[in-house]
Amino acid sequence: MALIVTLNRRASSAALRARRDLTQEGLAEKVGVSARYIQNVEAGDNFPSLPTLVRLCAVLRCDWNELFAGCDKD
């Protein structure tokens, strides 16, 4: 049985970005990905690679627990 984990959309998108006063475009620029990629991650259509997750945590100044808090497990 596979375990699929998605980021908590509320924590990873709106709340964490707002806390740093970042738009999707601003976050994308700082992380080194496209704004469309951030949109897809927040929508649950893409899952970031480990290096991208590390950069997301660094830019958002959050830890893994915040990024994955309340995640969905299927």
MOPAC internal coordinates of N, CA, C and O (Angstrom, degrees):
PM7 1SCF
backbone

  N    0.0000 0     0.00 0     0.00 0    0    0    0
  C    1.4539 1     0.00 0     0.00 0    1    0    0
  C    1.5344 1   108.45 1     0.00 0    2    1    0
  O    1.2310 1   120.47 1   -50.68 1    3    2    1
  N    1.2910 1   116.70 1   129.32 1    3    2    1
  C    1.4652 1   122.01 1  -178.75 1    5    3    2
  C    1.5265 1   109.87 1   -86.87 1    6    5    3
  O    1.2310 1   121.66 1   -34.53 1    7    6    5
  N    1.2993 1   114.43 1   145.47 1    7    6    5
  C    1.4623 1   120.68 1   176.40 1    9    7    6
  C    1.5159 1   107.20 1  -107.61 1   10    9    7
  O    1.2310 1   120.37 1   -61.62 1   11   10    9
  N    1.3068 1   116.89 1   118.38 1   11   10    9
  C    1.4619 1   122.04 1  -179.97 1   13   11   10
  C    1.5129 1   107.65 1  -112.22 1   14   13   11
  O    1.2310 1   120.77 1   -55.03 1   15   14   13
  N    1.3145 1   116.14 1   124.97 1   15   14   13
  C    1.4544 1   121.63 1  -178.10 1   17   15   14
  C    1.5140 1   108.88 1  -117.26 1   18   17   15
  O    1.2310 1   120.47 1   -47.96 1   19   18   17
  N    1.3142 1   116.70 1   132.04 1   19   18   17
  C    1.4581 1   120.85 1   174.87 1   21   19   18
  C    1.5153 1   108.62 1  -117.04 1   22   21   19
  O    1.2310 1   120.88 1   -29.21 1   23   22   21
  N    1.2939 1   115.92 1   150.79 1   23   22   21
  C    1.4599 1   119.84 1   178.74 1   25   23   22
  C    1.5175 1   110.11 1   -65.27 1   26   25   23
  O    1.2310 1   120.94 1   -33.33 1   27   26   25
  N    1.3064 1   115.82 1   146.67 1   27   26   25
  C    1.4549 1   120.99 1   173.07 1   29   27   26
  C    1.5166 1   106.93 1   -66.83 1   30   29   27
  O    1.2310 1   119.93 1   -70.03 1   31   30   29
  N    1.3038 1   117.74 1   109.97 1   31   30   29
  C    1.4653 1   121.30 1  -173.80 1   33   31   30
  C    1.5133 1   112.60 1   -60.02 1   34   33   31
  O    1.2310 1   119.94 1   137.76 1   35   34   33
  N    1.3265 1   117.71 1   -42.24 1   35   34   33
  C    1.4653 1   119.32 1  -179.36 1   37   35   34
  C    1.5208 1   111.36 1   -63.78 1   38   37   35
  O    1.2310 1   120.28 1   135.13 1   39   38   37
  N    1.3189 1   117.08 1   -44.87 1   39   38   37
  C    1.4645 1   119.87 1  -177.85 1   41   39   38
  C    1.5127 1   111.24 1   -72.97 1   42   41   39
  O    1.2310 1   120.07 1   135.65 1   43   42   41
  N    1.3367 1   117.46 1   -44.35 1   43   42   41
  C    1.4547 1   119.55 1  -173.12 1   45   43   42
  C    1.5142 1   112.94 1   -77.20 1   46   45   43
  O    1.2310 1   119.78 1   151.43 1   47   46   45
  N    1.3151 1   118.02 1   -28.57 1   47   46   45
  C    1.4555 1   118.35 1  -176.85 1   49   47   46
  C    1.5147 1   111.80 1   -98.99 1   50   49   47
  O    1.2310 1   120.51 1    94.10 1   51   50   49
  N    1.2893 1   116.62 1   -85.90 1   51   50   49
  C    1.4604 1   120.95 1  -171.27 1   53   51   50
  C    1.5239 1   113.81 1   -59.97 1   54   53   51
  O    1.2310 1   119.99 1   126.13 1   55   54   53
  N    1.3123 1   117.62 1   -53.87 1   55   54   53
  C    1.4686 1   120.07 1  -173.63 1   57   55   54
  C    1.5255 1   112.91 1   -66.58 1   58   57   55
  O    1.2310 1   120.23 1   130.76 1   59   58   57
  N    1.3289 1   117.16 1   -49.24 1   59   58   57
  C    1.4600 1   119.20 1  -177.88 1   61   59   58
  C    1.5220 1   112.14 1   -69.72 1   62   61   59
  O    1.2310 1   120.07 1   140.92 1   63   62   61
  N    1.3247 1   117.48 1   -39.08 1   63   62   61
  C    1.4704 1   119.18 1   177.34 1   65   63   62
  C    1.5239 1   110.96 1   -67.69 1   66   65   63
  O    1.2310 1   120.54 1   137.65 1   67   66   65
  N    1.3302 1   116.57 1   -42.35 1   67   66   65
  C    1.4677 1   120.50 1  -179.73 1   69   67   66
  C    1.5217 1   110.90 1   -63.17 1   70   69   67
  O    1.2310 1   120.78 1   142.44 1   71   70   69
  N    1.3111 1   116.11 1   -37.56 1   71   70   69
  C    1.4646 1   120.62 1   179.02 1   73   71   70
  C    1.5244 1   110.87 1   -59.94 1   74   73   71
  O    1.2310 1   120.21 1   149.89 1   75   74   73
  N    1.3064 1   117.20 1   -30.11 1   75   74   73
  C    1.4699 1   122.35 1   178.89 1   77   75   74
  C    1.5242 1   111.84 1  -102.40 1   78   77   75
  O    1.2310 1   120.66 1  -172.50 1   79   78   77
  N    1.3274 1   116.34 1     7.50 1   79   78   77
  C    1.4695 1   122.15 1   179.04 1   81   79   78
  C    1.5311 1   111.09 1    54.57 1   82   81   79
  O    1.2310 1   121.00 1  -132.02 1   83   82   81
  N    1.3404 1   115.70 1    47.98 1   83   82   81
  C    1.4592 1   121.71 1  -179.32 1   85   83   82
  C    1.5224 1   110.97 1  -116.22 1   86   85   83
  O    1.2310 1   120.83 1   -39.63 1   87   86   85
  N    1.3085 1   116.02 1   140.37 1   87   86   85
  C    1.4613 1   121.49 1   169.30 1   89   87   86
  C    1.5268 1   107.59 1   -86.25 1   90   89   87
  O    1.2310 1   120.45 1    -7.38 1   91   90   89
  N    1.3149 1   116.75 1   172.62 1   91   90   89
  C    1.4575 1   119.61 1   174.37 1   93   91   90
  C    1.5251 1   110.05 1   -59.87 1   94   93   91
  O    1.2310 1   120.97 1   140.27 1   95   94   93
  N    1.3195 1   115.74 1   -39.73 1   95   94   93
  C    1.4652 1   120.42 1   179.73 1   97   95   94
  C    1.5336 1   111.12 1   -64.65 1   98   97   95
  O    1.2310 1   120.44 1   136.80 1   99   98   97
  N    1.3242 1   116.77 1   -43.20 1   99   98   97
  C    1.4562 1   121.24 1   179.33 1  101   99   98
  C    1.5195 1   112.06 1   -65.00 1  102  101   99
  O    1.2310 1   120.76 1   137.91 1  103  102  101
  N    1.3213 1   116.15 1   -42.09 1  103  102  101
  C    1.4610 1   120.44 1   177.74 1  105  103  102
  C    1.5244 1   110.06 1   -63.73 1  106  105  103
  O    1.2310 1   120.81 1   135.26 1  107  106  105
  N    1.3117 1   116.06 1   -44.74 1  107  106  105
  C    1.4628 1   120.89 1  -179.82 1  109  107  106
  C    1.5248 1   111.09 1   -58.49 1  110  109  107
  O    1.2310 1   120.72 1   135.24 1  111  110  109
  N    1.3146 1   116.22 1   -44.76 1  111  110  109
  C    1.4631 1   120.57 1  -179.70 1  113  111  110
  C    1.5275 1   111.17 1   -61.06 1  114  113  111
  O    1.2310 1   120.48 1   135.08 1  115  114  113
  N    1.3232 1   116.68 1   -44.92 1  115  114  113
  C    1.4636 1   120.82 1  -178.32 1  117  115  114
  C    1.5281 1   112.59 1   -69.27 1  118  117  115
  O    1.2310 1   120.53 1   147.86 1  119  118  117
  N    1.3375 1   116.59 1   -32.14 1  119  118  117
  C    1.4544 1   121.10 1  -178.77 1  121  119  118
  C    1.5304 1   111.13 1   -83.96 1  122  121  119
  O    1.2310 1   120.70 1   156.08 1  123  122  121
  N    1.3291 1   116.27 1   -23.92 1  123  122  121
  C    1.4587 1   120.37 1   179.56 1  125  123  122
  C    1.5146 1   114.22 1    90.91 1  126  125  123
  O    1.2310 1   121.20 1  -148.87 1  127  126  125
  N    1.3286 1   115.32 1    31.13 1  127  126  125
  C    1.4644 1   121.12 1   177.29 1  129  127  126
  C    1.5253 1   107.64 1  -130.47 1  130  129  127
  O    1.2310 1   120.37 1    -3.65 1  131  130  129
  N    1.3174 1   116.89 1   176.35 1  131  130  129
  C    1.4621 1   120.25 1   179.11 1  133  131  130
  C    1.5291 1   110.74 1   -83.12 1  134  133  131
  O    1.2310 1   121.39 1   -21.73 1  135  134  133
  N    1.3211 1   114.94 1   158.27 1  135  134  133
  C    1.4599 1   119.81 1   176.46 1  137  135  134
  C    1.5295 1   110.09 1   -63.17 1  138  137  135
  O    1.2310 1   120.43 1   144.28 1  139  138  137
  N    1.3170 1   116.79 1   -35.72 1  139  138  137
  C    1.4699 1   121.33 1   178.52 1  141  139  138
  C    1.5374 1   109.78 1   -62.02 1  142  141  139
  O    1.2310 1   120.48 1   141.19 1  143  142  141
  N    1.3253 1   116.69 1   -38.81 1  143  142  141
  C    1.4611 1   120.95 1   178.51 1  145  143  142
  C    1.5294 1   110.20 1   -62.23 1  146  145  143
  O    1.2310 1   120.15 1   134.35 1  147  146  145
  N    1.3341 1   117.31 1   -45.65 1  147  146  145
  C    1.4698 1   121.23 1   177.82 1  149  147  146
  C    1.5252 1   109.70 1   -61.04 1  150  149  147
  O    1.2310 1   120.30 1   137.26 1  151  150  149
  N    1.3222 1   117.03 1   -42.74 1  151  150  149
  C    1.4653 1   120.58 1   178.24 1  153  151  150
  C    1.5257 1   110.34 1   -59.18 1  154  153  151
  O    1.2310 1   120.63 1   135.64 1  155  154  153
  N    1.3277 1   116.40 1   -44.36 1  155  154  153
  C    1.4664 1   120.13 1  -179.59 1  157  155  154
  C    1.5228 1   112.34 1   -67.09 1  158  157  155
  O    1.2310 1   120.23 1   142.91 1  159  158  157
  N    1.3169 1   117.17 1   -37.09 1  159  158  157
  C    1.4703 1   120.45 1   176.68 1  161  159  158
  C    1.5237 1   109.67 1   -64.18 1  162  161  159
  O    1.2310 1   120.80 1   133.59 1  163  162  161
  N    1.3239 1   116.07 1   -46.41 1  163  162  161
  C    1.4653 1   119.75 1  -179.02 1  165  163  162
  C    1.5242 1   112.07 1   -65.30 1  166  165  163
  O    1.2310 1   120.48 1   150.51 1  167  166  165
  N    1.3246 1   116.69 1   -29.49 1  167  166  165
  C    1.4698 1   120.70 1   178.62 1  169  167  166
  C    1.5246 1   111.76 1   -81.68 1  170  169  167
  O    1.2310 1   120.57 1   171.17 1  171  170  169
  N    1.3436 1   116.51 1    -8.83 1  171  170  169
  C    1.4485 1   120.08 1  -178.86 1  173  171  170
  C    1.5152 1   113.45 1    84.98 1  174  173  171
  O    1.2310 1   120.09 1  -169.45 1  175  174  173
  N    1.3406 1   117.43 1    10.55 1  175  174  173
  C    1.4588 1   121.09 1  -179.64 1  177  175  174
  C    1.5294 1   112.62 1   -84.74 1  178  177  175
  O    1.2310 1   120.09 1   154.79 1  179  178  177
  N    1.3180 1   117.44 1   -25.21 1  179  178  177
  C    1.4635 1   123.25 1   177.07 1  181  179  178
  C    1.5126 1   108.29 1  -126.72 1  182  181  179
  O    1.2310 1   120.98 1   -27.12 1  183  182  181
  N    1.3333 1   115.73 1   152.88 1  183  182  181
  C    1.4537 1   120.09 1   171.95 1  185  183  182
  C    1.5184 1   107.32 1  -121.23 1  186  185  183
  O    1.2310 1   120.07 1   -54.63 1  187  186  185
  N    1.3227 1   117.47 1   125.37 1  187  186  185
  C    1.4661 1   120.02 1  -176.10 1  189  187  186
  C    1.5235 1   112.89 1   -66.83 1  190  189  187
  O    1.2310 1   121.37 1   -29.67 1  191  190  189
  N    1.3233 1   114.98 1   150.33 1  191  190  189
  C    1.4622 1   121.24 1   174.84 1  193  191  190
  C    1.5264 1   108.92 1   -68.62 1  194  193  191
  O    1.2310 1   120.68 1   -13.56 1  195  194  193
  N    1.3088 1   116.31 1   166.44 1  195  194  193
  C    1.4618 1   120.77 1   178.78 1  197  195  194
  C    1.5307 1   111.75 1   -58.22 1  198  197  195
  O    1.2310 1   119.04 1   133.62 1  199  198  197
  N    1.3435 1   119.43 1   -46.38 1  199  198  197
  C    1.4718 1   118.54 1   177.93 1  201  199  198
  C    1.5334 1   112.74 1   -60.36 1  202  201  199
  O    1.2310 1   120.39 1   143.58 1  203  202  201
  N    1.3282 1   116.86 1   -36.42 1  203  202  201
  C    1.4713 1   119.69 1   178.01 1  205  203  202
  C    1.5197 1   110.47 1   -69.03 1  206  205  203
  O    1.2310 1   120.11 1   141.03 1  207  206  205
  N    1.3327 1   117.40 1   -38.97 1  207  206  205
  C    1.4669 1   120.64 1   176.67 1  209  207  206
  C    1.5257 1   110.86 1   -61.22 1  210  209  207
  O    1.2310 1   120.63 1   139.26 1  211  210  209
  N    1.3222 1   116.40 1   -40.74 1  211  210  209
  C    1.4640 1   120.17 1   178.93 1  213  211  210
  C    1.5291 1   109.53 1   -62.47 1  214  213  211
  O    1.2310 1   120.22 1   136.51 1  215  214  213
  N    1.3401 1   117.18 1   -43.49 1  215  214  213
  C    1.4676 1   120.13 1   178.93 1  217  215  214
  C    1.5259 1   110.97 1   -66.66 1  218  217  215
  O    1.2310 1   120.07 1   141.64 1  219  218  217
  N    1.3295 1   117.48 1   -38.36 1  219  218  217
  C    1.4735 1   120.32 1   176.75 1  221  219  218
  C    1.5245 1   110.39 1   -59.50 1  222  221  219
  O    1.2310 1   120.31 1   132.73 1  223  222  221
  N    1.3220 1   117.02 1   -47.27 1  223  222  221
  C    1.4659 1   120.57 1   179.05 1  225  223  222
  C    1.5268 1   110.94 1   -60.51 1  226  225  223
  O    1.2310 1   120.45 1   138.63 1  227  226  225
  N    1.3258 1   116.74 1   -41.37 1  227  226  225
  C    1.4633 1   120.44 1  -179.20 1  229  227  226
  C    1.5217 1   111.08 1   -65.41 1  230  229  227
  O    1.2310 1   120.25 1   133.43 1  231  230  229
  N    1.3193 1   117.13 1   -46.57 1  231  230  229
  C    1.4722 1   120.99 1  -178.15 1  233  231  230
  C    1.5254 1   110.61 1   -67.74 1  234  233  231
  O    1.2310 1   120.51 1   137.29 1  235  234  233
  N    1.3314 1   116.64 1   -42.71 1  235  234  233
  C    1.4654 1   120.47 1  -178.31 1  237  235  234
  C    1.5251 1   112.31 1   -81.12 1  238  237  235
  O    1.2310 1   120.66 1   173.23 1  239  238  237
  N    1.3219 1   116.35 1    -6.77 1  239  238  237
  C    1.4630 1   122.67 1  -178.29 1  241  239  238
  C    1.5288 1   110.90 1    50.87 1  242  241  239
  O    1.2310 1   122.09 1  -126.46 1  243  242  241
  N    1.3249 1   113.61 1    53.54 1  243  242  241
  C    1.4613 1   120.34 1   178.36 1  245  243  242
  C    1.5222 1   108.40 1  -130.62 1  246  245  243
  O    1.2310 1   121.02 1   -12.21 1  247  246  245
  N    1.3129 1   115.66 1   167.79 1  247  246  245
  C    1.4599 1   118.97 1   176.90 1  249  247  246
  C    1.5329 1   109.02 1  -104.74 1  250  249  247
  O    1.2310 1   121.26 1    -5.19 1  251  250  249
  N    1.3293 1   115.20 1   174.81 1  251  250  249
  C    1.4622 1   120.28 1  -178.78 1  253  251  250
  C    1.5227 1   111.55 1   -57.60 1  254  253  251
  O    1.2310 1   120.32 1   140.86 1  255  254  253
  N    1.3268 1   117.00 1   -39.14 1  255  254  253
  C    1.4643 1   120.28 1  -178.42 1  257  255  254
  C    1.5177 1   111.48 1   -59.56 1  258  257  255
  O    1.2310 1   120.18 1   137.11 1  259  258  257
  N    1.3223 1   117.27 1   -42.89 1  259  258  257
  C    1.4676 1   119.96 1   178.38 1  261  259  258
  C    1.5167 1   111.05 1   -66.50 1  262  261  259
  O    1.2310 1   120.54 1   138.83 1  263  262  261
  N    1.3122 1   116.58 1   -41.17 1  263  262  261
  C    1.4573 1   120.55 1  -176.85 1  265  263  262
  C    1.5262 1   112.02 1   -65.98 1  266  265  263
  O    1.2310 1   121.04 1   145.36 1  267  266  265
  N    1.3350 1   115.62 1   -34.64 1  267  266  265
  C    1.4642 1   119.63 1  -176.75 1  269  267  266
  C    1.5283 1   114.05 1  -106.81 1  270  269  267
  O    1.2310 1   119.60 1  -174.13 1  271  270  269
  N    1.3219 1   118.36 1     5.87 1  271  270  269
  C    1.4639 1   121.53 1  -178.77 1  273  271  270
  C    1.5232 1   110.43 1   -57.92 1  274  273  271
  O    1.2310 1   120.83 1   -51.63 1  275  274  273
  N    1.3128 1   116.01 1   128.37 1  275  274  273
  C    1.4600 1   120.51 1   177.13 1  277  275  274
  C    1.5225 1   113.72 1    71.15 1  278  277  275
  O    1.2310 1   120.11 1  -157.43 1  279  278  277
  N    1.3450 1   117.40 1    22.57 1  279  278  277
  C    1.4564 1   119.66 1  -177.56 1  281  279  278
  C    1.5202 1   110.95 1   -66.36 1  282  281  279
  O    1.2310 1   121.23 1   -22.15 1  283  282  281
  N    1.3253 1   115.25 1   157.85 1  283  282  281
  C    1.4486 1   122.05 1   176.90 1  285  283  282
  C    1.5181 1   108.76 1   -89.43 1  286  285  283
  O    1.2310 1   120.57 1   -42.30 1  287  286  285
  N    1.3208 1   116.51 1   137.70 1  287  286  285
  C    1.4660 1   121.35 1   176.43 1  289  287  286
  C    1.5034 1   108.54 1  -122.85 1  290  289  287
  O    1.2310 1   120.81 1   -55.31 1  291  290  289
  N    1.3074 1   116.06 1   124.69 1  291  290  289
  C    1.4815 1   121.64 1   177.84 1  293  291  290
  C    1.4969 1   109.91 1  -115.97 1  294  293  291
  O    1.2310 1   120.10 1   180.00 1  295  294  293

